[in-house]
Amino acid sequence: MKTILVAMLQALLAVCNEEMVKGFMDKGLDFLEDKIAESSTTWDDTLVLPIINQIRKVLDIPDNDPVLGDAPE
């Protein structure tokens, strides 16, 4: 089973390009931001959102970038 998973992961990585990876990351970060917005707590707004913003800055993944908006889900 492990061998199959490794082979599948290698195949997936072989077809991924930078734009696709950024698209997936953008969707994942958007998901986290939505969950934080739905949360009634304020600690996540104070702690997690700045971390997400820094990740976006370091990895050059703008929020709601129209080019990445068409990335596969």
C-alpha positions in Angstrom: 0.0 0.0 0.0 2.8 2.4 0.9 4.5 1.8 -2.5 1.2 2.6 -4.3 0.8 5.9 -2.3 4.4 6.9 -3.0 3.9 6.2 -6.7 0.7 8.2 -6.8 2.3 11.1 -5.0 5.2 11.1 -7.4 2.9 11.0 -10.4 0.9 13.9 -9.0 4.0 16.0 -8.3 5.3 15.3 -11.8 2.3 17.0 -13.4 2.0 19.9 -11.0 3.5 23.2 -12.0 4.1 26.3 -9.9 0.8 27.9 -10.9 -1.2 24.8 -9.9 0.5 24.6 -6.5 -0.1 28.2 -5.8 -3.8 27.7 -6.8 -4.1 24.8 -4.4 -2.4 26.8 -1.7 -4.7 29.8 -2.3 -7.8 27.6 -2.1 -6.5 26.1 1.2 -5.7 29.4 2.7 -9.1 30.8 1.6 -10.8 27.8 3.3 -8.9 28.6 6.5 -9.8 32.3 6.3 -13.5 31.5 5.8 -13.5 29.2 8.8 -11.8 31.8 10.9 -14.4 34.4 9.7 -17.2 32.0 10.8 -15.7 31.5 14.2 -17.1 33.4 17.1 -13.7 33.6 18.8 -11.3 36.5 18.4 -8.0 34.7 19.2 -7.9 33.1 15.8 -8.4 36.5 14.1 -5.5 37.9 16.2 -3.2 34.9 15.9 -3.9 32.9 12.8 -4.8 35.6 10.2 -1.4 37.3 10.5 0.3 34.0 9.9 -1.8 33.3 6.8 -1.0 36.8 5.5 2.7 36.2 6.1 2.5 32.8 4.3 0.8 34.6 1.3 3.5 37.2 1.3 6.4 34.8 1.5 5.1 32.4 -1.1 3.7 35.2 -3.3 0.1 33.9 -3.2 -2.1 37.0 -3.4 -5.6 36.8 -1.8 -8.3 36.4 -4.5 -6.0 36.6 -7.4 -8.1 36.2 -10.5 -5.5 34.1 -12.3 -5.4 31.6 -9.6 -9.2 31.6 -9.2 -9.5 29.2 -12.0 -7.2 26.6 -10.5 -8.5 23.1 -10.0 -10.2 22.4 -6.7 
